[in-house]
Amino acid sequence: MSENRSSLFRALLAVSLMLFVVGFVVLKSGAIEKRTSTKMIDGKSKESTSYNFNASRIPIYIKSVVAPITGNQALSDEK
């Protein structure tokens, strides 16, 4: 019984580590963009903020991290 709990604990630990790494990459890559816009409503300016997810920034960040390690060998886009 304790062996099943041990493997369950390891699985939960692996999933939480994976989610932490994915969240770290998303935040460090700047994939979450903040946009502020100013609108005039009844003569008063109102500032609103919104957040957008730009997934195209993630591969650029990963390449910038991996390139110094691999020496650009694993990053060619040519086939």
N, C-alpha and C positions, 0 to 999 in steps of 0.2 A: 504494500500500500504506500509506503513512504517513497518507494522508487518511482511510482507514478506521479506523486506530488513533486518530486525533484525534477523530473523531465518537464512537467507543466510549468514549474517555476523558471526553468531555463528557457522554455519557449516564450514565456511572457517577457522575460528579460531581453531575449533576442528581438522580439517585436518592438519593445519600447526603445531599444537602442536604434533600430532601423528608423522608427518614427523621429527620433531625436536627430539623426543624421540628415534625413530628408528635410526636416524643418530648418536645420542649420544651413543647408545648401540654399533653400528657398530664400531665407532671410539675408544671407551673405551675398547672394547674387543680385539682389535688388529686384527680384521678380514681382514684389508687391510694390506698386507705384502709388504714390499719394498725389492726388490732383486737387487743387484748390481753385474754385471759381467764385467770382464776385458778381452778384446780380443786383440790379436796382429794383427794389420793390417799394412802391409808394414814396419814392424820393429818398429812400434809405438804402444804403448798400448793405447787402447781406452776403457774408462769405460762407460757402459750403465746401466741405471736403468730402472726397470719395476715394476709394481704394480700388485699384484694378490689378489683376494678375496678368503678368506678361511672361509667359513660359519661354519665350525665345531668348531670354537672358540666361537661363540655366545652363545650356550647353556652352555658352561663351565663358561663363565662370568656371565650369568644370575643365574646359580646355586650358584656361589660364592657370589652374592649379596643377593639372597633370603634365603640362608641357615641360616645366623645369625638371620634373622627376624622370620622365621617359626620354627626354632629349628630342622631342617632336617626332619620334618614330611611330607612335601609335595614333597620331592625330591627322593623318593625311585623308583628305576627302576624295581623292582620286581612287578609282578602282582598277 
